[in-house]
Amino acid sequence: MLSRHWLRGRRRAGRRGGERDDIYVDRYSRFEWLCVLGLLALTLTDWLWTWAHLTRGVEEANPLMRWAFVEGGVLGFSALKVGTTLLALFVLLLHARFRVTRRLLPLALLVYAVLLGVHAATEFAIPSA
């Protein structure tokens, strides 16, 4: 899965002819990087937006994230939110050439973008108190 050549090596495909699915590589395609970086950008946007809401007194709906904010403040909340995302994106990138991941990675990007779109629509539709 990980080798000393990760991100620097030459392996962009399977070692043997015909190996296309469920393989680990050293280098990733532009599309795979764009999906992972897009998810990171959406997560950071969501983090900033949520942080802004929390500082205004809005309560976090996710119990785990609420606990992180109550117990650790902005730093604890940020560490948990961004840390778990970075770990998950690392695992997704490692498995980017697996059949299931290849299909679901763009879908995850789309779902997250729609979710932030819904947040934006509700943010600007509801007058602030």
Secondary structure by P-SEA (a helix, b strand, c coil): cccccccccccccccccccccccccccccaaaaaaaaaaaaaaaaaaaaaaaaaaaccccccaaaaaaaaaccaaaaaaaaaaaaaaaaaaaaaacccaaaaaaaaaaaaaaaaaaaaaaaaaaacccc
